[in-house]
């Protein structure tokens, strides 16, 4: 039965009951006696309570749907309101769930395209930095060395300082190129790339330890890239915002696949809103069907956990 007719009939029952009482043998004195006022008040209260209960029961699915609309997040898929109720309400909830399915699929497709284009652009910029800027700075460094060998002693010291500045700039260009496109990931695999990543972020103010499993299943290039980027973004956030002294990166095998954990002993995220870095990690996790959780550690700091499912190959 449509929602309009159900509400109409509920109110009609209440009004018919009230009219029956007015037209029945029961009379009201003038002035109204105390017992008559009590009976009328009780009858009115009973009708209002009955009307409220019936409306609450029939409109409860709409309340659940409203709460689901308010809390829906395309980066946390799978949460759906139950298609309860009857008629138009159940149909409305079913249509809303179908809309969420379509939006999540479209979001995943567009995110995959955007991230693929982003990786391609990173690869192009890294190659240009390495091949063009890096080679130019190397040539400048060699030329400075040749000129310094022929320069008078007073000028030679200044040229050596310029050489060191140029060498530092060359190292920075190479570091940026490695972050944009980690060649070690393609050449030596994910464990070696994660070891290099922890060594890159370790320094005087932050010690990063790694714990990598030796029995990892075959992951494929796409999963390895997502794991590497999530680890990279997690360590970047720790180095920039956590004020931590120690951090740990762990990659272990699970019954369903692999699990990446990045934790620190810093100040934690508290009630801060998720920034673009965490949302980017969630988008990458959705591409491979992984589950990303960010939570405070009992001993202090924050832990990022990425659970990646891997289908076992049939023998």
C-alpha positions as CSV (number, residue, x, y, z in Angstrom):
1,X,0.0,0.0,0.0
2,X,1.4,3.5,-0.8
3,X,2.7,5.6,2.0
4,X,0.0,8.3,1.4
5,X,-2.9,5.8,1.9
6,X,-1.3,4.2,5.0
7,X,-0.9,7.6,6.8
8,X,-4.4,8.6,5.6
9,X,-6.0,5.4,7.0
10,X,-4.1,5.7,10.3
11,X,-5.4,9.2,10.8
12,X,-8.9,8.2,9.5
13,X,-9.1,5.5,12.2
14,X,-8.3,8.0,14.9
15,X,-10.8,10.5,13.6
16,X,-13.5,7.8,13.2
17,X,-13.0,6.7,16.8
18,X,-13.3,10.2,18.0
19,X,-16.5,10.8,16.0
20,X,-17.9,7.5,17.4
21,X,-17.3,8.7,20.9
22,X,-19.0,12.1,20.2
23,X,-22.1,10.5,18.6
24,X,-22.4,7.7,21.1
25,X,-24.5,7.5,24.2
26,X,-21.8,9.1,26.3
27,X,-22.6,12.7,27.1
28,X,-20.8,15.6,28.6
29,X,-22.3,17.8,31.2
30,X,-22.2,21.5,31.4
31,X,-20.1,22.4,33.2
32,X,-17.9,19.4,32.6
33,X,-17.6,17.1,35.6
34,X,-14.2,16.0,36.9
35,X,-14.7,12.4,36.0
36,X,-15.9,13.3,32.4
37,X,-12.8,15.6,31.9
38,X,-10.6,12.8,33.1
39,X,-12.2,10.3,30.7
40,X,-11.9,12.8,27.7
41,X,-8.3,13.5,28.6
42,X,-7.4,9.8,28.8
43,X,-9.2,9.1,25.5
44,X,-7.4,12.0,23.7
45,X,-4.1,10.9,25.1
46,X,-4.7,7.3,24.0
47,X,-5.6,8.4,20.5
48,X,-2.5,10.7,20.3
49,X,-0.2,7.9,21.6
50,X,-1.7,5.4,19.2
51,X,-1.3,7.8,16.3
52,X,2.3,8.6,17.3
53,X,3.3,4.9,17.7
54,X,1.7,3.9,14.3
55,X,3.5,6.8,12.5
56,X,6.8,6.0,14.2
57,X,6.6,2.3,13.2
58,X,5.8,3.2,9.6
59,X,8.2,6.1,9.2
60,X,11.2,4.4,11.0
61,X,12.7,3.2,7.7
62,X,12.8,6.8,6.5
63,X,14.7,7.8,9.6
64,X,17.3,5.1,8.9
65,X,17.5,6.2,5.3
66,X,18.1,9.8,6.4
67,X,20.9,8.7,8.7
68,X,22.5,6.6,6.0
69,X,22.3,9.6,3.6
70,X,24.1,11.8,6.1
71,X,26.9,9.4,6.9
72,X,27.5,7.9,3.4
73,X,31.1,8.1,2.3
74,X,32.2,6.8,-1.1
75,X,35.7,6.1,0.4
76,X,34.2,3.7,2.9
77,X,32.0,1.5,0.6
78,X,29.7,-1.4,1.5
79,X,27.6,0.2,4.3
80,X,24.0,0.1,3.2
81,X,20.7,0.7,5.0
82,X,18.4,-2.3,5.3
83,X,15.5,-2.2,2.8
84,X,12.8,-2.3,5.5
85,X,9.3,-1.0,5.4
86,X,6.6,-1.5,2.8
87,X,5.7,-0.3,-0.6
88,X,7.2,3.1,-1.5
89,X,9.6,3.2,1.5
90,X,11.2,-0.1,0.7
91,X,11.4,1.0,-3.0
92,X,13.0,4.3,-2.0
93,X,15.7,2.5,0.1
94,X,16.4,0.0,-2.7
95,X,16.8,2.9,-5.2
96,X,19.2,4.7,-2.8
97,X,21.3,1.6,-2.4
98,X,21.5,1.1,-6.1
99,X,22.5,4.8,-6.5
100,X,25.3,4.2,-4.0
101,X,26.5,1.1,-5.9
102,X,26.6,3.1,-9.1
103,X,28.4,6.1,-7.5
104,X,31.0,3.9,-5.9
105,X,31.7,2.1,-9.2
106,X,32.0,5.4,-11.0
107,X,34.2,6.8,-8.3
108,X,36.5,3.8,-8.4
109,X,36.7,4.0,-12.2
110,X,37.5,7.7,-12.2
111,X,40.0,7.3,-9.4
112,X,41.7,4.5,-11.2
113,X,42.1,6.7,-14.3
114,X,43.3,9.7,-12.3
115,X,45.8,7.7,-10.3
116,X,47.1,6.0,-13.5
117,X,47.5,9.4,-15.2
118,X,49.3,10.7,-12.0
119,X,51.7,7.7,-12.0
120,X,52.4,8.3,-15.7
121,X,53.1,12.0,-15.1
122,X,55.3,11.1,-12.1
123,X,57.3,8.7,-14.3
124,X,57.7,11.3,-17.0
125,X,58.8,14.1,-14.6
126,X,61.2,11.7,-12.8
127,X,62.8,10.6,-16.1
128,X,63.3,14.2,-17.2
129,X,64.8,15.1,-13.9
130,X,67.2,12.2,-14.0
131,X,68.1,12.4,-17.7
132,X,68.1,16.1,-18.4
133,X,68.5,18.1,-15.1
134,X,70.7,15.4,-13.5
135,X,73.0,15.2,-16.5
136,X,73.2,19.0,-16.8
137,X,74.2,19.3,-13.2
138,X,76.7,16.5,-13.6
139,X,78.3,18.3,-16.5
140,X,78.4,21.6,-14.5
141,X,80.0,19.7,-11.6
142,X,82.7,18.3,-13.8
143,X,83.3,21.7,-15.4
144,X,83.6,23.3,-12.1
145,X,86.2,20.7,-11.1
146,X,88.2,21.4,-14.2
147,X,88.1,25.1,-13.7
148,X,89.0,24.8,-10.0
149,X,92.1,22.9,-11.0
150,X,93.3,25.7,-13.1
151,X,92.2,28.6,-10.9
152,X,94.4,30.6,-8.6
153,X,94.4,29.5,-4.9
154,X,92.2,32.4,-3.8
155,X,89.5,31.5,-6.3
156,X,89.9,27.8,-5.9
157,X,88.2,27.7,-2.5
158,X,85.2,29.6,-3.7
159,X,84.9,27.2,-6.7
160,X,85.0,24.2,-4.3
161,X,82.1,25.7,-2.3
162,X,80.1,26.1,-5.6
163,X,81.0,22.5,-6.4
164,X,79.5,21.3,-3.0
165,X,76.4,23.3,-3.6
166,X,76.0,21.9,-7.0
167,X,76.6,18.4,-5.7
168,X,73.9,18.9,-3.0
169,X,71.5,20.1,-5.7
170,X,72.2,17.0,-7.8
171,X,71.6,14.7,-4.8
172,X,68.3,16.5,-4.1
173,X,67.2,16.1,-7.8
174,X,68.0,12.4,-7.6
175,X,66.1,12.1,-4.3
176,X,63.0,13.8,-5.8
177,X,63.2,11.5,-8.9
178,X,63.4,8.4,-6.7
179,X,60.3,9.6,-4.8
180,X,58.4,10.3,-8.0
181,X,59.2,6.9,-9.5
182,X,61.0,4.4,-7.3
183,X,63.2,2.5,-9.8
184,X,64.1,0.0,-7.1
185,X,60.5,-1.1,-6.9
186,X,60.5,-2.2,-10.6
187,X,64.1,-3.6,-10.5
188,X,64.4,-5.3,-7.1
189,X,60.8,-5.7,-5.8
190,X,58.7,-4.4,-3.0
191,X,60.8,-5.5,0.1
192,X,63.9,-3.8,-1.3
193,X,61.9,-0.7,-2.1
194,X,60.5,-0.6,1.4
195,X,63.9,-1.0,3.0
196,X,65.2,1.9,0.9
197,X,62.2,3.9,1.9
198,X,62.8,3.4,5.6
199,X,66.5,4.3,5.1
200,X,65.5,7.5,3.3
201,X,63.3,8.7,6.2
202,X,65.6,7.7,9.0
203,X,67.7,10.6,10.3
204,X,68.9,12.3,13.4
205,X,65.4,13.1,14.6
206,X,63.5,10.0,13.5
207,X,64.5,6.3,13.6
208,X,62.5,4.1,11.2
209,X,62.6,0.3,11.6
210,X,61.3,-2.2,9.2
211,X,60.0,-5.7,9.6
212,X,59.3,-7.4,6.3
213,X,58.1,-11.0,6.0
214,X,60.0,-13.5,3.9
215,X,57.1,-15.6,2.8
216,X,55.0,-12.9,0.9
217,X,52.7,-14.2,-1.8
218,X,52.9,-12.9,-5.4
219,X,51.2,-9.5,-5.4
220,X,51.5,-8.1,-8.9
221,X,52.6,-4.6,-9.9
222,X,49.4,-2.8,-9.1
223,X,49.2,-4.1,-5.5
224,X,52.9,-3.5,-4.9
225,X,52.6,0.1,-6.1
226,X,49.7,0.7,-3.8
227,X,51.5,-0.8,-0.9
228,X,54.6,1.3,-1.6
229,X,52.6,4.6,-2.0
230,X,50.7,4.0,1.2
231,X,53.9,3.4,3.1
232,X,55.5,6.4,1.5
233,X,52.6,8.7,2.4
234,X,52.4,7.3,5.9
235,X,56.1,7.9,6.6
236,X,55.8,11.4,5.0
237,X,53.0,12.3,7.4
238,X,55.1,11.0,10.3
239,X,58.1,13.0,9.3
240,X,56.1,16.2,8.8
241,X,53.4,16.2,11.4
242,X,53.8,13.5,14.1
243,X,56.8,14.9,16.0
244,X,57.8,11.3,16.6
245,X,61.1,9.8,17.6
246,X,60.5,6.3,16.4
247,X,58.5,4.7,13.6
248,X,58.0,1.2,12.3
249,X,57.0,-0.2,9.0
250,X,55.9,-3.9,8.9
251,X,54.7,-6.0,6.0
252,X,53.5,-9.5,6.9
253,X,51.6,-12.3,5.3
254,X,48.0,-13.0,6.5
255,X,45.7,-15.9,5.7
256,X,43.8,-13.8,3.2
257,X,46.8,-11.8,1.7
258,X,49.2,-9.3,3.2
259,X,49.1,-6.6,5.8
260,X,51.0,-3.3,5.9
261,X,51.4,-1.4,9.2
262,X,53.0,2.0,9.6
263,X,53.1,3.2,13.2
264,X,54.8,5.9,15.2
265,X,55.1,7.2,18.8
266,X,54.2,10.8,18.0
267,X,51.4,13.0,19.2
268,X,48.7,11.2,17.2
269,X,45.9,12.5,15.0
270,X,43.4,13.3,17.7
271,X,40.2,14.7,16.3
272,X,41.8,16.3,13.3
273,X,40.0,15.8,10.0
274,X,41.4,13.6,7.3
275,X,43.6,15.5,4.9
276,X,44.3,14.9,1.2
277,X,47.0,12.4,2.1
278,X,44.8,10.0,4.0
279,X,42.0,10.3,1.4
280,X,44.5,9.6,-1.3
281,X,45.5,6.5,0.5
282,X,41.9,5.4,0.8
283,X,41.4,5.9,-2.9
284,X,44.4,3.8,-3.7
285,X,43.2,1.1,-1.3
286,X,39.8,1.0,-3.1
287,X,41.6,0.3,-6.4
288,X,42.8,-3.1,-5.2
289,X,39.9,-3.9,-2.9
290,X,42.0,-3.4,0.2
291,X,40.9,-2.1,3.6
292,X,42.6,0.9,5.2
293,X,42.2,1.8,8.9
294,X,43.8,4.7,10.8
295,X,43.7,4.5,14.6
296,X,45.6,5.6,17.6
297,X,48.1,3.2,19.2
298,X,47.6,2.2,22.9
299,X,51.1,3.2,23.7
300,X,50.7,6.6,21.9
301,X,51.0,7.7,18.3
302,X,49.1,6.5,15.2
303,X,48.9,3.3,13.2
304,X,48.0,3.0,9.6
305,X,47.0,-0.5,8.6
306,X,46.4,-1.7,5.0
307,X,45.0,-5.1,4.6
308,X,45.4,-6.4,1.0
309,X,43.5,-9.5,-0.1
310,X,45.3,-11.8,-2.5
311,X,43.7,-14.7,-4.2
312,X,45.6,-17.9,-3.8
313,X,46.5,-19.6,-7.0
314,X,45.1,-23.0,-7.7
315,X,47.6,-25.8,-8.1
